[in-house]
Amino acid sequence: MSQKEWTITDSKTEETVTPKSVEMLRSVLIRVLNHASEGHFLLREKGRIIAEVGDRKSSLKAEVNILDTRAYRRALLGGNTAAGEAFVEGWWTSPDITQVTRFFSRNLSMMDYWDSRFG
């Protein structure tokens, strides 16, 4: 079964249900991002703000919009290369990919934490 979100529809409401595995992976990624020591990171999912970490007043501002929730698993388990491949495949996007790269480059201790848990 795919980890994509699915929609339940009845005559009165339309509700999007997120699989528990996606919720867990999203939560893990946010915990990793919370280890950033520099910059501000805005995480969106299909345009909706999911999390913000870091200093809002920082000149380093990165933003990611997750378009396909498979990106969480791929990035967490596959690291930088897999996250880049997910970007190329259109699973996530950013208004400024250079700022995203700078954010992760300036937070190498966060990347080490990520790698020690999942690498």
N, C-alpha and C positions, 0 to 999 in steps of 0.2 A: 504494500500500500504506500502510496506517495505521501510525503510530508507536506504537500501543498495544502493551503487552507481550502475549505469547502463551504458551501452555503446551504443552509437549511431554509426552505421556503414553505410557508403555509399561507393561508388566505389573508392573514392579518399582518404578519411581520416577515422580515427577511433578516436572518442572523448569520454572521460569519463565525465559524467555530475554528479556533486554532488548536491543532493537536498539542497534547501535553509535551511531546518531545521538542516541538518548536519553542514552546514557552520555556522549557528548561535550558535549551541551547541559547536562547536570547538572554536569559538571566545570567548564564555563565559568561557570555561575552560582555555584558554590562559590568559584572564583577571584575573582569580583566581590565576593562577600560577605566575602572575606578582607581587602578594603580598608576595611572598617568600622573606625572609630576609637573608637566608643562602643557599649556594650551587649553583649548576648549574643544570638546567634541560633541556634536549633535547627531544622534542616531534617529533616523526616521524609518518607518516601515510603510511603504506605499503612500508616502506623503505625511503620515501621521507621526508626530513626535513620540518616540518611545523612551528616550533617555537623553540627558545632558550630563556631561561630566567635565570637571575642570573649572578654570577661572573664566567667567563670562567676559571679563575685562581684558583678557589676553589678546595680543595682536595675532596670535596663532589660532585660527578658527578653522576647524575641519568639520565637514558635514557629509554623512553617508545616508543614502536612501536605499533600503533593502526592498527590492522589487520581487524577489523570489526567496522565500524563507529557507530554501536549501542552502543559501549562502552562509547561514550561521554555522551549520555543521561543516561545510567545506572549509571555511576560514579557520574555525577552531581546531579542527583535526589535521588540516593540511598546511597551516601556516601561511606565510607571506605569498608563496608561489601560488597556492591554491586560491587564496583570496584574490590575487591578480587574475587568475584564470576565470574566477566567478565574475569579476568585473568585465572582462572581455566577452563573456557569454551573456552579459546583460542581466545578471542576477542582482546586481546593485549598481548604483550610479552615484555621482557626486557633482555638485556645481563647480568644484575646483579640486581635481584629483591631486594637483601639486600640494595643496594644503593638507590633504589626507596623508600623503607621503611624508611631508615635513612633520606632521603630528607624530606619526609612528617612529620617525627617525630621531626625534627629540626625546622620545620616551622609550629608550632602549631597555631600561630596567623593567618597564612594563612588558616589553617583548620577551625579556629573559624569564619573567614570571610566567608568561603565556607558554613559552617553550618548555619550562620545567614541569608544567602541568599536563601539557598535551603533546609535546614534541617527541 
